[in-house]
Amino acid sequence: MTSSFTRALLASLLFLLPFGAAHAQVNGTTDIIVGRVTAPDGRPLAGARVEVTSLETETTRAKTTNDKGEYTVLFPDGGGQYRVRVRMLGMQPAERIVARQADEDRLVANLSLSQVPQQLAAVVSRATATPRGGERQEPGNT
C-alpha cells in the first residue's frame, strides 16, 4: 500500500511540475513599468501621454495617465531596458531610461514635467469680396 501511495504522490507532483515552471517563467519575463507624472508644483497630471519603448525589441506601448497622474505599462516579452517618454500639451516633454535590476519585474519611472510656453503657428485667412446684391461677378464682367 505504501508503494501505491508513493506512486500516486509522485504522479501528482509530476503532473503539477509543468504548471509551476510555466508560472515562474511568465513572471520572470514580464516587466511592469509604473510611475507617476507630476507638474513642477507636484500636482498629478491627468491625461499625459506616456510611451514606453523596449530598447531590445523596439516595441512601443502607450498609456494615458489617470486622475492621480499614474500609469502602468506591461511588457509580457520582457527585455529589461526601456525608454519612457511623457508628453502633455503646455508642458516640456520628458524622457528617462529604466532598466531591470537582477530578477525584479516592476520598474518605477516617475517623471515631473516643466511648463513651457507654446507658440502656435500663424493663421492666414483669405476671402473673396462679393457685391452687395449677393451675386458674384466673374472677373471681366462688370
Beta strands, then each sheet from edge to edge (+ up, - down):
strand 1: 31-38
strand 2: 49-54
strand 3: 60-64
strand 4: 70-75
strand 5: 81-87
strand 6: 94-99
strand 7: 106-108
strand 8: 111-112
sheet 1: 4+ 1- 7-
sheet 2: 4+ 1- 8-
sheet 3: 3+ 2- 5+ 6-
end
